[in-house]
Structure formats: structure tokens, C-alpha cells
Amino acid sequence: MIFRLFWDERAIWHELQTSLQKSLNEVPELRSLSVDSWGIDYVPLARTGVAARHPYCYRDPRTAGIKEQAFTIVSMKEIY
């Protein structure tokens, strides 16, 4: 059995909406919102624009050892 870690995007979306509503209730004049991301987790989209799969968590074991493999092709110094 392969163990995979995925983000629960529905729960995240729900919590974002809940937090935004709470913020608007406290500060009705709120006019902007900023979202920060590490940019390392992603969801491929189908041609229809729908998610093709759930988003993997960056801690999913599928990437174990990949960095070391990359350093055999391109040096750490060159990458960083």
C-alpha cells in the first residue's frame, strides 16, 4: 500500500470563506485580501478547468530523495 498525503482543499476553502466572513463582520470597511503561498503545492487542471486530482501535500513521500537525485545532475551551488 502506498501512503500519500493530500491537502483537504474543500476544508481549506471553507475555512478561508469562514475567516473572511468573520473579518468582514469585525471590519466591514475591509476592501482587500492577500493570500500567501509557498508555491510548491499545486493542482493540475483538466481541460475543463476542474481539478484533475487532489493536491499533494509538499510532505508527501513521493518526492523523497528527489533533491539528492537533482544534485547528481546539477550542483547544489548552481541550483541555489
Secondary structure, 3 states (H helix, E strand, C coil): CCCCCECCHHHHHHHHHHHHHHHHHHCCCCCCCCCCCCCCCCCCECCCCCECCCCECCCCHHHCCHHHHHHHHCCHHHHC
